[in-house]
Amino acid sequence: MSGDFKLILGSLLHNDSLNLTESQLQEALQHLELMQNGSEGRQPVDCGGNFEIVAKTYAHQYHPYLAIAVCLFGTVANVLNIAVLTRKDMACAPINRILKALAVADMILMIEYIPYAYYDYIFVKKKMDFPYPGAVYMLFHAHITQILHTTSICLTLTLAIWRYLAIGYPQYSSTLCSDSRCTVAITLSYIIPVVLCIPNFITFTITGEEITENNEQVILYHTDLTDTFKNDRALLRLQFWTYAVFMKLLPCCILTVISLWLIYTLFKAKKRKQVLHGYDCVPLRAPKKKASKAERRADRTTKMLVAVLTLFLITEFPQGIFALLIAIKGKDLFVRCYLLYGEIMDILALINGAINFILYCCMNRMFRATFGQLFKHKILAQWAPSSEMHTTYV
């Protein structure tokens, strides 16, 4: 199927594994042409000019292979994240527990995306077969990815709020940022997305269409809108508003405010240390050096979290703005633009979930040290003589 085919009816079928006869395809193409020419008095939707060509070329030729490569790397990277963050020295910090929960969500998302990329972009286009199990899997993929992605949003939001409380209210941090509250926050971050995604569960269903092919009756299965949403466009638009505002823009706005506040605290701390350095005295150097070391560690943690939040915002803000514009302007923008850039937004989200390991290694000295100790011991254990094996492990 061509990319234009996906753009035509993706808003109704929610995926690009569309199953139509040639006559239905021609009717859909004619409808799209009328819509683009503004037959109803509307101006054609501009989706970026030359960027459209780039987006189509990427989606058709490169996306499945790059996505699978990113997912394989991201799966391994997040396994390493989990291995390091569950070590005794790291697991004692609540913020590391949140990072571990985020790594788990990202890892599951990438493991699930690998068979989806192969099936939807490679297998279907070669076989042109649309069995019922395939439609079930596409529906499962739509739901599970939305749940896991929303879980990542909740955990990232929890991460930002947690750091804000620890820095903004240090006198209450032992109470506000306790282990029990951390457990509750992580649990809610996994439960709330399921509740928020309930409207998606009742929006889409699986339908079959009977066609004649080589003098045989064949049933093609695909995902489609339920009758409730087909007959009530206002309800469908309400869901777009809910998705755009509460699941995208609102978290992004909160993260932006907290990120700016964290950056401000970094500059403020730097300025304060510069002032204190000017009044430093010889008798107080030893204790001040110790305090400065703790402050530097806290600053490095804050910088790392700001980097994580910034990458997350770069990925999520465009999707939120897109969804908001769709809710305002209607389905034309969705059909022409949102689906066109869907693969690009997918790969950005996958990259965001895959490179946290690199950020941790670059910006967290304790993470690097723990990672080195964890795997150095295992490597040495493999090469050590059998008589020394018991002395290798900690």
ROFI-30584 format. One record per atom (N, C-alpha, C): x negated, y negated, z negated. Coordinates in steps of 0.02 Angstrom, whole numbers, padded with zeros to 5 digits, always signed. Layout:
REM ROFI-30584
XYZ ...
***
This chain:
REM ROFI-30584
-00042+00060+00000 +00000+00000+00000 -00044-00062+00000 -00020-00115+00034 -00057-00177+00037 -00049-00216-00027 -00094-00263-00038 -00089-00305-00097 -00027-00349-00094 -00008-00370-00033 +00052-00412-00027 +00114-00374-00050 +00113-00308-00038 +00170-00266-00059 +00179-00271-00134 +00124-00268-00170 +00128-00273-00243 +00153-00341-00264 +00133-00393-00228 +00154-00461-00246 +00228-00471-00235 +00257-00435-00187 +00327-00447-00169 +00374-00425-00225 +00366-00364-00248 +00415-00335-00294 +00386-00316-00362 +00327-00338-00376 +00297-00321-00440 +00336-00347-00499 +00370-00404-00490 +00408-00432-00545 +00466-00388-00566 +00490-00347-00520 +00546-00303-00536 +00523-00234-00557 +00468-00211-00528 +00447-00143-00540 +00389-00138-00589 +00357-00195-00604 +00308-00199-00659 +00243-00161-00646 +00235-00132-00585 +00170-00102-00568 +00164-00100-00493 +00104-00082-00469 +00093-00084-00398 +00101-00015-00366 +00127+00033-00401 +00142+00098-00372 +00214+00097-00348 +00228+00060-00295 +00296+00048-00273 +00315+00099-00221 +00379+00119-00220 +00401+00173-00177 +00460+00149-00136 +00448+00128-00074 +00500+00102-00031 +00492+00131+00039 +00548+00133+00075 +00545+00153+00145 +00519+00096+00187 +00502+00110+00251 +00475+00059+00294 +00525+00003+00306 +00589+00021+00314 +00640-00031+00325 +00647-00076+00264 +00645-00046+00205 +00649-00086+00144 +00589-00131+00137 +00531-00106+00158 +00471-00147+00155 +00477-00208+00201 +00503-00197+00261 +00511-00254+00307 +00560-00305+00280 +00615-00281+00249 +00662-00328+00219 +00629-00368+00163 +00589-00335+00124 +00554-00370+00070 +00505-00421+00096 +00470-00403+00151 +00423-00450+00181 +00460-00511+00208 +00517-00500+00239 +00556-00557+00265 +00580-00601+00208 +00600-00570+00153 +00623-00609+00095 +00566-00652+00068 +00506-00622+00064 +00449-00660+00038 +00433-00718+00084 +00437-00707+00150 +00421-00760+00198 +00470-00818+00190 +00534-00801+00182 +00584-00854+00172 +00571-00892+00107 +00552-00854+00055 +00539-00885-00009 +00479-00932-00005 +00426-00910+00031 +00366-00951+00036 +00377-01013+00079 +00423-01009+00127 +00436-01066+00170 +00484-01116+00139 +00506-01101+00078 +00550-01148+00043 +00619-01152+00073 +00647-01095+00092 +00712-01095+00125 +00767-01121+00079 +00754-01120+00014 +00805-01144-00033 +00788-01214-00058 +00748-01250-00018 +00732-01319-00036 +00675-01325-00085 +00639-01269-00096 +00583-01271-00143 +00517-01271-00106 +00467-01301-00135 +00401-01303-00105 +00366-01236-00115 +00327-01213-00066 +00289-01152-00075 +00241-01158-00134 +00231-01102-00167 +00187-01101-00226 +00115-01095-00204 +00073-01142-00226 +00001-01139-00212 -00034-01101-00267 -00070-01048-00248 -00102-01005-00298 -00178-01011-00297 -00204-01065-00269 -00276-01074-00274 -00314-01072-00209 -00279-01069-00153 -00314-01072-00088 -00362-01015-00078 -00427-01031-00072 -00478-00981-00059 -00485-00930-00116 -00465-00951-00176 -00469-00904-00232 -00421-00844-00222 -00368-00855-00183 -00323-00799-00168 -00360-00744-00130 -00400-00765-00081 -00437-00716-00042 -00486-00678-00086 -00520-00714-00130 -00568-00683-00176 -00532-00633-00221 -00474-00654-00248 -00436-00611-00294 -00412-00548-00259 -00387-00555-00197 -00363-00496-00159 -00421-00449-00143 -00477-00478-00121 -00535-00436-00104 -00559-00398-00164 -00563-00432-00220 -00586-00399-00282 -00538-00343-00301 -00472-00358-00300 -00422-00309-00322 -00424-00247-00278 -00432-00255-00213 -00428-00199-00166 -00492-00158-00163 -00549-00190-00171 -00612-00156-00157 -00655-00141-00219 -00650-00183-00270 -00698-00177-00324 -00668-00162-00392 -00606-00182-00404 -00580-00180-00472 -00582-00111-00504 -00556-00058-00473 -00555+00006-00508 -00624+00030-00528 -00673+00021-00485 -00741+00045-00500 -00774+00003-00554 -00767-00063-00549 -00796-00106-00600 -00761-00096-00667 -00694-00088-00665 -00656-00078-00727 -00677-00013-00761 -00685+00040-00723 -00706+00104-00752 -00776+00098-00782 -00821+00063-00747 -00889+00054-00773 -00888+00014-00838 -00849-00040-00839 -00844-00082-00900 -00814-00042-00957 -00763-00001-00942 -00731+00039-00994 -00778+00092-01023 -00818+00122-00980 -00866+00172-01004 -00917+00139-01050 -00943+00082-01028 -00991+00045-01070 -00957+00022-01134 -00896-00005-01129 -00861-00030-01187 -00844+00024-01237 -00827+00084-01212 -00812+00140-01257 -00873+00159-01298 -00930+00166-01264 -00993+00182-01299 -01011+00126-01348 -01005+00064-01325 -01023+00007-01368 -00980+00004-01430 -00916+00016-01423 -00871+00013-01481 -00881+00073-01527 -00900+00131-01499 -00918+00187-01542 -00979+00169-01585 -01027+00135-01554 -01086+00112-01592 -01066+00060-01645 -01020+00015-01626 -00995-00033-01675 -00966+00002-01736 -00923+00051-01723 -00891+00087-01777 -00942+00124-01820 -00991+00156-01786 -01043+00193-01823 -01082+00147-01870 -01099+00087-01846 -01138+00041-01887 -01095+00010-01942 -01034-00011-01924 -00992-00047-01972 -00964-00002-02027 -00967+00064-02017 -00944+00110-02069 -01000+00131-02117 -01061+00109-02103 -01116+00123-02149 -01103+00088-02216 -01130+00117-02269 -01114+00093-02337 -01131+00020-02346 -01188-00002-02320 -01208-00071-02329 -01163-00120-02292 -01133-00097-02237 -01092-00141-02196 -01018-00138-02217 -00995-00078-02235 -00924-00068-02248 -00900-00103-02311 -00946-00124-02354 -00926-00156-02417 -00898-00226-02405 -00912-00256-02348 -00888-00324-02333 -00821-00319-02297 -00768-00351-02324 -00702-00348-02291 -00703-00371-02219 -00743-00421-02203 -00744-00447-02135 -00771-00394-02086 -00816-00352-02109 -00842-00297-02068 -00789-00243-02057 -00745-00235-02106 -00690-00187-02098 -00642-00212-02044 -00631-00277-02041 -00589-00305-01988 -00621-00296-01920 -00687-00308-01917 -00723-00297-01854 -00720-00224-01832 -00723-00178-01881 -00719-00107-01864 -00649-00090-01837 -00597-00117-01868 -00529-00106-01843 -00520-00134-01773 -00551-00191-01759 -00549-00220-01692 -00585-00176-01642 -00641-00147-01662 -00679-00102-01618 -00638-00039-01602 -00601-00014-01651 -00559+00045-01641 -00505+00030-01589 -00471-00027-01596 -00418-00045-01548 -00447-00054-01478 -00503-00088-01472 -00534-00098-01407 -00557-00033-01376 -00583+00012-01417 -00607+00077-01392 -00549+00118-01364 -00494+00122-01401 -00436+00160-01377 -00408+00130-01313 -00406+00063-01309 -00382+00029-01249 -00424+00048-01188 -00489+00049-01196 -00533+00064-01139 -00530+00137-01120 -00525+00181-01169 -00518+00252-01153 -00454+00264-01112 -00400+00230-01130 -00337+00238-01094 -00340+00207-01025 -00378+00153-01017 -00379+00117-00953 -00417+00156-00899 -00463+00199-00918 -00502+00237-00868 -00458+00281-00824 -00416+00326-00852 -00373+00365-00808 -00322+00323-00771 -00299+00267-00801 -00253+00223-00766 -00285+00193-00704 -00346+00168-00710 -00380+00138-00653 -00390+00189-00597 -00408+00250-00615 -00416+00301-00564 -00350+00319-00532 -00299+00331-00573 -00234+00352-00546 -00202+00298-00503 -00198+00238-00529 -00159+00186-00496 -00195+00156-00435 -00261+00150-00438 -00297+00115-00385 -00331+00163-00336 -00342+00225-00355 -00378+00271-00311 -00333+00330-00291 -00306+00366-00340 -00266+00426-00325 -00203+00409-00286 -00164+00360-00311 -00100+00344-00279 -00110+00319-00208 -00160+00277-00197 -00170+00248-00131 -00193+00301-00081 -00225+00354-00104 -00246+00407-00059 -00190+00457-00046 -00156+00478-00099 -00105+00530-00093 -00037+00503-00072 -00022+00441-00090 +00044+00411-00078 +00099+00456-00106 +00086+00482-00165 +00133+00527-00199 +00156+00493-00263 +00222+00495-00276 +00249+00461-00335 +00292+00510-00375 +00261+00558-00409 +00299+00607-00448 +00325+00576-00513 +00371+00613-00543 +00399+00589-00607 +00346+00584-00661 +00301+00632-00670 +00249+00624-00722 +00207+00561-00711 +00195+00543-00647 +00157+00483-00634 +00194+00421-00657 +00259+00419-00646 +00299+00362-00668 +00300+00358-00745 +00305+00417-00777 +00303+00418-00850 +00237+00390-00876 +00183+00410-00843 +00117+00385-00865 +00112+00310-00855 +00137+00284-00799 +00134+00212-00787 +00173+00174-00839 +00230+00201-00859 +00270+00168-00911 +00234+00172-00978 +00204+00230-00992 +00165+00238-01054 +00107+00188-01054 +00072+00182-00998 +00016+00136-00994 +00038+00064-01007 +00094+00044-00977 +00118-00024-00987 +00131-00039-01061 +00160+00010-01096 +00177+00000-01166 +00115+00004-01212 +00074+00054-01202 +00017+00064-01248 -00034+00009-01241 -00046-00015-01179 -00094-00069-01171 -00068-00134-01202 -00003-00146-01196 +00025-00206-01227 +00019-00203-01303 +00033-00144-01331 +00027-00136-01404 -00045-00145-01427 -00091-00112-01393 -00162-00116-01413 -00190-00186-01403 -00170-00219-01349 -00195-00286-01337 -00167-00335-01390 -00104-00326-01407 -00075-00367-01460 -00107-00353-01527 -00126-00290-01538 -00163-00272-01599 -00229-00309-01602 -00264-00313-01546 -00327-00350-01543 -00316-00424-01558 -00261-00451-01533 -00245-00521-01546 -00234-00531-01621 -00195-00487-01652 -00181-00493-01724 -00245-00486-01766 -00288-00439-01747 -00350-00430-01785 -00398-00489-01776 -00400-00517-01715 -00442-00576-01704 -00415-00635-01744 -00350-00641-01746 -00319-00694-01786 -00334-00684-01860 -00330-00622-01883 -00346-00606-01952 -00419-00622-01967 -00463-00607-01920 -00534-00622-01928 -00546-00696-01938 -00513-00737-01897 -00522-00810-01901 -00494-00837-01967 -00434-00815-01985 -00404-00839-02048 -00445-00817-02108 -00472-00756-02105 -00512-00730-02160 -00574-00773-02171 -00607-00792-02116 -00666-00833-02123 -00648-00904-02146 -00591-00928-02123 -00568-00994-02145 -00556-00995-02220 -00525-00943-02247 -00512-00940-02319 -00577-00934-02358 -00624-00894-02332 -00686-00884-02368 -00727-00948-02372 -00726-00988-02319 -00766-01049-02318 -00727-01108-02348 -00662-01112-02332 -00623-01169-02354 -00604-01167-02427 -00597-01107-02455 -00578-01100-02526 -00624-01050-02560 -00688-01067-02566 -00737-01020-02596 -00720-01001-02668 -00689-01047-02705 -00673-01032-02775 -00618-00979-02782 -00579-00970-02729 -00526-00919-02730 -00541-00860-02684 -00600-00858-02654 -00614-00807-02603 -00611-00736-02631 -00632-00728-02694 -00630-00661-02723 -00559-00634-02729 -00511-00680-02736 -00440-00659-02740 -00408-00656-02671 -00417-00710-02632 -00385-00713-02566 -00414-00662-02517 -00479-00648-02524 -00514-00603-02477 -00534-00538-02511 -00491-00511-02552 -00506-00449-02587 -00500-00389-02540 -00526-00332-02563 -00523-00271-02523 -00451-00249-02511 -00409-00255-02562 -00339-00234-02554 -00302-00277-02503 -00314-00342-02505 -00283-00387-02456 -00310-00372-02385 -00373-00354-02381 -00401-00336-02316 -00366-00274-02288 -00355-00224-02331 -00320-00164-02309 -00249-00180-02284 -00214-00223-02321 -00147-00244-02301 -00149-00280-02234 -00197-00325-02226 -00202-00365-02164 -00215-00320-02104 -00260-00271-02111 -00275-00226-02056 -00215-00182-02039 -00181-00157-02091 -00122-00115-02080 -00068-00154-02044 -00055-00215-02065 -00004-00256-02032 -00024-00273-01961 -00088-00280-01948 -00112-00295-01880 -00099-00238-01833 -00092-00177-01859 -00075-00120-01818 +00000-00107-01814 +00037-00130-01864 +00110-00117-01865 +00149-00172-01829 +00131-00235-01840 +00167-00291-01811 +00171-00287-01735 +00116-00269-01699 +00121-00265-01626 +00174-00216-01601 +00183-00161-01637 +00234-00113-01617 +00303-00145-01620 +00315-00184-01673 +00379-00219-01681 +00387-00273-01628 +00334-00311-01615 +00337-00364-01565 +00349-00338-01494 +00326-00277-01482 +00332-00248-01414 +00396-00209-01404 +00440-00207-01454 +00504-00171-01446 +00544-00197-01386 +00547-00264-01374 +00583-00287-01314 +00557-00256-01250 +00492-00242-01245 +00465-00210-01186 +00491-00139-01178 +00502-00105-01234 +00526-00036-01231 +00595-00032-01199 +00636-00083-01210 +00704-00082-01183 +00711-00121-01118 +00655-00149-01094 +00657-00187-01031 +00648-00143-00970 +00606-00092-00976 +00589-00051-00918 +00611+00021-00927 +00625+00053-00871 +00645+00123-00871 +00617+00155-00808 +00630+00219-00800 +00607+00256-00740 +00667+00271-00697 +00662+00255-00634 +00716+00269-00586 +00688+00309-00527 +00731+00347-00496 +00712+00386-00437 +00750+00363-00376 +00716+00365-00319 +00747+00346-00255 +00737+00403-00205 +00792+00425-00177 +00790+00481-00130 +00780+00455-00059 +00729+00480-00025 +00716+00461+00044 +00707+00524+00086 +00708+00514+00152 +00698+00569+00198 +00628+00563+00229 +00588+00615+00221 +00521+00615+00248 +00507+00683+00279 +00491+00683+00345 +00480+00745+00383 +00540+00792+00377 +00600+00762+00384 +00663+00799+00381 +00674+00833+00314 +00642+00808+00263 +00652+00834+00195 +00672+00778+00148 +00715+00795+00101 +00735+00746+00051 +00683+00744-00005 +00657+00686-00017 +00605+00677-00068 +00626+00623-00117 +00615+00635-00181 +00631+00585-00232 +00566+00551-00254 +00566+00485-00248 +00509+00445-00270 +00527+00411-00335 +00483+00417-00384 +00497+00389-00450 +00452+00329-00463 +00481+00279-00495 +00444+00218-00512 +00475+00186-00573 +00439+00140-00603 +00466+00102-00659 +00508+00044-00632 +00561+00028-00667 +00606-00024-00645 +00636-00058-00706 +00666-00116-00695 +00702-00149-00748 +00764-00110-00767 +00782-00110-00830 +00844-00079-00851 +00903-00121-00826 +00962-00091-00825 +01021-00126-00800 +01035-00190-00839 +01021-00188-00904 +01034-00247-00946 +00995-00307-00921 +00931-00297-00907 +00889-00353-00885 +00899-00369-00811 +00921-00320-00772 +00937-00335-00702 +00996-00382-00697 +01045-00371-00740 +01107-00410-00737 +01105-00475-00777 +01052-00484-00816 +01048-00544-00858 +00979-00575-00851 +00973-00620-00802 +00909-00652-00790 +00889-00699-00847 +00939-00726-00881 +00923-00770-00938 +00888-00730-00993 +00909-00668-01002 +00877-00626-01053 +00805-00610-01033 +00794-00600-00969 +00726-00586-00944 +00681-00647-00954 +00709-00706-00941 +00670-00768-00950 +00656-00779-01024 +00704-00762-01067 +00693-00768-01139 +00635-00725-01162 +00630-00665-01133 +00574-00622-01150 +00508-00652-01128 +00507-00684-01070 +00446-00718-01048 +00427-00773-01097 +00477-00811-01120 +00463-00864-01168 +00434-00834-01232 +00463-00780-01256 +00438-00748-01317 +00367-00724-01307 +00355-00693-01250 +00288-00668-01236 +00237-00725-01231 +00257-00778-01194 +00211-00833-01182 +00194-00871-01246 +00246-00885-01286 +00236-00929-01344 +00210-00890-01404 +00246-00838-01424 +00231-00804-01487 +00174-00753-01482 +00163-00724-01424 +00112-00673-01418 +00049-00697-01383 +00051-00757-01354 -00007-00783-01319 -00027-00852-01343 +00015-00902-01330 -00004-00971-01342 -00011-00987-01416 +00036-00964-01457 +00032-00979-01529 -00031-00951-01561 -00049-00887-01550 -00112-00863-01577 -00172-00901-01550 -00170-00919-01485 -00226-00955-01456 -00234-01025-01487 -00178-01058-01500 -00180-01124-01532 -00209-01120-01602 -00186-01069-01640 -00212-01060-01708 -00287-01045-01707 -00307-01002-01661 -00378-00985-01655 -00420-01045-01634 -00392-01087-01591 -00428-01147-01569 -00440-01193-01628 -00388-01205-01667 -00394-01250-01725 -00445-01223-01775 -00441-01158-01790 -00487-01128-01838 -00558-01128-01811 -00566-01114-01746 -00633-01114-01716 -00665-01183-01720 -00626-01235-01704 -00652-01303-01709 -00670-01320-01781 -00629-01297-01828 -00644-01310-01899 -00708-01274-01920 -00717-01212-01896 -00778-01176-01913 -00840-01210-01883 -00833-01234-01822 -00889-01270-01791 -00904-01333-01830 -00852-01367-01853 -00861-01428-01893 -00898-01412-01958 -00880-01356-01990 -00913-01337-02052 -00987-01321-02040 -01002-01292-01982 -01072-01278-01966 -01113-01342-01960 -01085-01391-01924 -01119-01455-01917 -01125-01490-01985 -01072-01485-02024 -01073-01516-02090 -01125-01485-02135 -01130-01418-02133 -01180-01383-02173 -01251-01401-02150 -01259-01406-02085 -01325-01424-02058 -01345-01494-02081 -01298-01540-02078 -01312-01609-02098 -01328-01611-02173 -01290-01572-02213 -01302-01571-02285 -01371-01544-02302 -01392-01492-02266 -01459-01464-02278 -01514-01513-02258 -01501-01551-02205 -01550-01602-02186 -01557-01655-02239 -01501-01675-02269 -01503-01725-02322 -01538-01697-02383 -01522-01635-02402 -01553-01604-02461 -01628-01594-02449 -01646-01580-02388 -01717-01569-02373 -01757-01633-02384 -01725-01690-02373 -01759-01754-02384 -01771-01768-02457 -01730-01738-02501 -01738-01750-02574 -01768-01689-02609 -01796-01644-02570 -01823-01582-02600 -01882-01598-02647 -01885-01562-02702 -01938-01572-02751 -01976-01506-02759 -02039-01511-02778 -02082-01452-02783 -02057-01402-02834 -02036-01421-02896 -02014-01372-02947 -01952-01335-02926 -01912-01364-02881 -01848-01332-02864 -01852-01292-02800 -01911-01285-02771 -01915-01254-02706 -01897-01180-02707 -01918-01144-02758 -01905-01073-02760 -01830-01057-02762 -01792-01085-02810 -01720-01070-02810 -01684-01097-02748 -01707-01156-02723 -01674-01184-02664 -01686-01140-02604 -01745-01107-02600 -01759-01063-02545 -01712-01003-02545 -01698-00977-02606 -01652-00921-02611 -01582-00941-02590 -01560-00999-02613 -01493-01023-02594 -01490-01036-02519 -01544-01063-02492 -01546-01077-02420 -01541-01013-02380 -01571-00959-02404 -01566-00895-02369 -01494-00871-02366 -01458-00877-02421 -01387-00857-02422 -01346-00901-02375 -01361-00965-02375 -01325-01011-02331 -01338-00994-02258 -01402-00978-02242 -01418-00961-02173 -01381-00898-02151 -01376-00850-02197 -01340-00789-02180 -01266-00804-02167 -01236-00846-02208 -01166-00865-02198 -01157-00903-02133 -01205-00947-02117 -01201-00985-02055 -01206-00939-01994 -01250-00890-01998 -01257-00843-01941 -01192-00803-01931 -01161-00783-01986 -01097-00748-01981 -01044-00792-01949 -01041-00854-01971 -00992-00901-01943 -01005-00912-01869 -01068-00920-01850 -01084-00930-01779 -01063-00870-01737 -01075-00810-01764 -01056-00750-01728 -00980-00747-01718 -00943-00763-01771 -00870-00762-01766 -00844-00815-01719 -00876-00873-01718 -00856-00926-01670 -00867-00901-01599 -00922-00866-01586 -00934-00838-01520 -00881-00787-01501 -00863-00743-01548 -00810-00694-01536 -00744-00728-01520 -00726-00779-01560 -00663-00814-01550 -00663-00852-01484 -00720-00882-01465 -00723-00920-01403 -00713-00875-01343 -00746-00818-01342 -00737-00770-01287 -00665-00746-01283 -00635-00735-01341 -00565-00713-01342 -00520-00767-01313 -00531-00829-01331 -00490-00884-01305 -00498-00892-01230 -00558-00885-01205 -00570-00889-01132 -00528-00837-01095 -00520-00780-01126 -00481-00726-01095 -00406-00737-01102 -00384-00758-01160 -00312-00759-01176 -00276-00823-01154 -00309-00880-01157 -00275-00942-01141 -00247-00943-01070 -00284-00922-01019 -00255-00922-00951 -00192-00880-00946 -00191-00822-00979 -00132-00779-00977 -00073-00813-01011 -00086-00845-01068 -00032-00880-01103 -00004-00938-01062 -00048-00977-01031 -00025-01033-00990 +00014-01008-00929 -00011-00954-00898 +00024-00923-00842 +00094-00903-00863 +00099-00868-00919 +00164-00843-00941 +00212-00901-00957 +00185-00955-00986 +00227-01013-01001 +00252-01046-00937 +00209-01053-00887 +00230-01082-00823 +00282-01039-00789 +00275-00973-00795 +00325-00927-00766 +00392-00937-00799 +00391-00943-00866 +00454-00954-00902 +00487-01019-00881 +00446-01069-00864 +00474-01134-00844 +00496-01135-00771 +00453-01109-00726 +00465-01116-00654 +00501-01057-00623 +00501-01000-00657 +00538-00943-00631 +00494-00891-00597 +00527-00844-00562 +00493-00784-00538 +00446-00797-00479 +00457-00853-00442 +00414-00866-00384 +00341-00868-00403 +00326-00903-00457 +00257-00908-00480 +00231-00841-00502 +00273-00800-00533 +00253-00734-00554 +00235-00690-00495 +00281-00690-00444 +00271-00647-00386 +00210-00668-00346 +00201-00734-00337 +00148-00758-00293 +00081-00764-00328 +00080-00781-00391 +00016-00799-00423 -00005-00751-00479 +00041-00737-00525 +00021-00699-00584 -00003-00629-00564 +00035-00596-00520 +00015-00529-00499 -00048-00532-00456 -00057-00588-00420 -00117-00595-00378 -00180-00594-00420 -00179-00626-00478 -00238-00630-00520 -00236-00580-00578 -00191-00532-00574 -00184-00483-00628 -00247-00443-00641 -00279-00420-00587 -00340-00380-00595 -00397-00420-00625 -00402-00484-00605 -00455-00526-00633 -00444-00536-00708 -00382-00548-00728 -00368-00556-00799 -00380-00491-00837 -00365-00435-00804 -00378-00370-00835 -00453-00360-00849 -00494-00374-00798 -00566-00362-00807 -00596-00409-00858 -00570-00471-00862 -00595-00517-00913 -00579-00491-00983 -00518-00465-00991 -00498-00437-01056 -00541-00377-01074 -00556-00334-01024 -00597-00275-01037 -00669-00295-01055 -00696-00344-01019 -00764-00368-01035 -00766-00397-01105 -00715-00435-01123 -00712-00465-01189 -00715-00412-01244 -00681-00356-01233 -00681-00303-01283 -00744-00260-01282 -00783-00266-01227 -00842-00223-01220 -00906-00255-01245 -00909-00322-01246 -00974-00355-01260 -00982-00376-01333 -00933-00360-01375 -00942-00379-01445 -01004-00347-01476 -01020-00286-01453 -01081-00253-01479 -01143-00294-01464 -01146-00323-01404 -01203-00365-01386 -01205-00427-01430 -01147-00457-01442 -01144-00516-01486 -01169-00499-01556 -01146-00443-01583 -01166-00424-01650 -01242-00414-01654 -01270-00381-01603 -01342-00368-01603 -01382-00433-01597 -01356-00480-01557 -01393-00542-01546 -01387-00591-01605 -01331-00589-01640 -01316-00642-01688 -01311-00619-01761 -01318-00554-01773 -01311-00529-01841 -01372-00486-01858 -01416-00514-01900 -01478-00479-01918 -01464-00415-01956 -01415-00415-02001 -01399-00356-02040 -01372-00300-01996 -01332-00319-01945 -01306-00270-01898 -01364-00237-01860 -01412-00278-01837 -01470-00251-01801 -01510-00204-01846 -01520-00225-01908 -01560-00184-01954 -01525-00117-01968 -01460-00120-01980 -01422-00058-01994 -01421-00013-01933 -01412-00043-01874 -01413-00004-01812 -01480+00030-01802 -01534-00008-01815 -01601+00021-01808 -01613+00078-01857 -01592+00069-01919 -01601+00121-01970 -01561+00183-01953 -01500+00173-01929 -01455+00229-01915 -01483+00274-01861 -01505+00245-01806 -01526+00285-01749 -01601+00301-01751 -01640+00260-01786 -01711+00276-01792 -01720+00340-01832 -01681+00348-01885 -01686+00408-01926 -01666+00470-01886 -01615+00464-01844 -01593+00522-01805 -01644+00541-01752 -01674+00489-01721 -01725+00503-01671 -01786+00535-01702 -01808+00507-01759 -01865+00536-01794 -01851+00607-01817 -01789+00620-01837 -01771+00687-01861 -01778+00739-01806 -01764+00719-01744 -01769+00766-01689 -01842+00784-01674 -01887+00737-01686 -01957+00748-01669 -01999+00771-01729 -01971+00767-01789 -02009+00786-01848 -02016+00861-01853 -02071+00887-01883 -02079+00959-01894 -02023+00985-01939 -02007+01049-01933 -01952+01078-01971 -01962+01072-02045 -02025+01074-02068 -02038+01069-02140 -02024+01000-02168 -02021+00950-02123 -02010+00882-02146 -01940+00857-02132 -01898+00901-02107 -01831+00880-02088 -01792+00851-02146 -01800+00879-02205 -01760+00857-02262 -01781+00789-02288 -01841+00768-02271 -01864+00703-02295 -01848+00647-02246 -01819+00665-02190 -01807+00614-02138 -01742+00577-02150 -01692+00612-02175 -01627+00581-02185 -01624+00543-02250 -01581+00491-02250 -01572+00450-02310 -01516+00479-02351 
***
